[in-house]
Amino acid sequence: MATHKKVAAVVTLYNPDSRVVEYVSSYAPNVDRLYIVDNSERIHDVLSLLTEQLPHITLLHQGTNIGMAKALNTALHRARKDGYEWLMTFDQDTFFDNSDMTMFLSTLFASDTTRAAIVSPLHNKKFIRRNTAAPLIAAESVMTSANAVHIQKALSVGGFNETLFIDEVDHDFCFRLAQHRYKILLDQTIAVNHTLGTKKNTVTLYPPERLYYMLRNYLYLRKHYRTEHKDFFQKRDRYLLKFFTSQLLYGESKIQNMKMMVQGMMDYRHNIFGRREDAF
């Protein structure tokens, strides 16, 4: 399988299990270099398996959790230094089916991306439109996972916002790109597989600490961008009201969920960002 010399990729790991080897193998052969940022507090055997099976890996960081934003920025700077034009950004639970990664890159390089800072696949297969003359459409914001990010344009707007640490990093990045008149394009012919939270019946649940970041960072995002993106925040407000209610109703740690959400609101009001310190 041929690699694209202009494209590198980064995957950010956090306490990964053995499935990550299969997931990474769905896209790694298509890129010239794969950077790994391991945010786990301890070293996992899966890291050795990856480096043994994929010779074009560069390990950028391991041993402490530096957050999603800093992990992506670390890879952006290294990829620019190494001469790449595009960096694909993966979560550890993201993977492509069959030849979808090849098709995605073919569309990327066959299209006019002069003003594009991000080209993203879909993150939900029900929206796929295979038979279309225009595979790429404009988007307001996209999730970070499996994006192709134009390295120079990304760094020209300051990269990813490290004060957020994790959650809403993707939307913040997209909104800043839009302020600089860069385009975000969505490939409506390809969908990536991506896992969110833990399913319990029809509800997707998250651990209490993630609820802290979700609420704190959303309040930050809303304050800074709601004037420019009114429709986005009207829809997002309604969605998150239902989302946080479901976390309180169906989560296994209801009291801790409430504590983390309250702490998130308090830290937002006191302008406390970055990695959460133990407050309880």
Summary of the structure (lengths in Angstrom):
residues: 280
radius of gyration: 18.6
end to end distance: 51.2
largest distance: 55.0
contacts: 881
relative contact order: 0.12
helix: 42%
strand: 22%
